[in-house]
Amino acid sequence: MKRAINMIARRIARIRIGDDGFTLIELVVAAAISSVILLMVYSAHTAIMNTIRDLTKVAGRYEEVNLALGRVDGDISCAYINRSHKKTYFFGGNNRSAPHEGKIRFVTVNRRAFPMLSSPVREHHCGDVHEVSYYLKPDRSSPDLFFLVRRESISYDDEAENEGAESVLLRNVTDLKFEFMLKNSWTDSWDSKRDSKYPEMVKTSIKLKKVNAGDEEFVFTSLVSMEKP
């Protein structure tokens, strides 16, 4: 190819000093070289666009995971525990072996702030106490995969396990596990009605199927900080 390019360059030089024009063979060679260069540019452009699309997909996936785990952590951290209120509770459990398919149900506080009418600078804080549950729901279209589901009910009663509205936080989940700590000891189940105790911290482990292949695990610990005497 280098030899053909040099030949065309010499021909152009001859044209400038009054020589004859291009021959048919030279035009064909020039067209072939141009086609090869355009093909290389197109291939590079396609590879770059595919890489950008894949990275955008991965970034969107991690953003979705970050928002979902932040929601779980926020709800657990604001778990409403009032020992004098018999309707507040904290339940959790897992299967003994993988997939653990962990479940958790408790009463939490969703704190919101509103500006005061008397002064737009000052805020009035109010709490919305309700029941939330987290668990896995099978994905019928994909074997061995689950949805991470959040159920929320405006009322809280330890008998109302299936009440409230469901929302899917994450897809392509392969497992979910909850662990509960009290006095530096971890356990994989909790029942505040049975033990008359509440956990100090909750460890959440969630596994997701990667975009390409394999599983990826996310683990975080939430401090239960809304206890009332």
Disulfide bonds with the S-S distance in Angstrom:
none
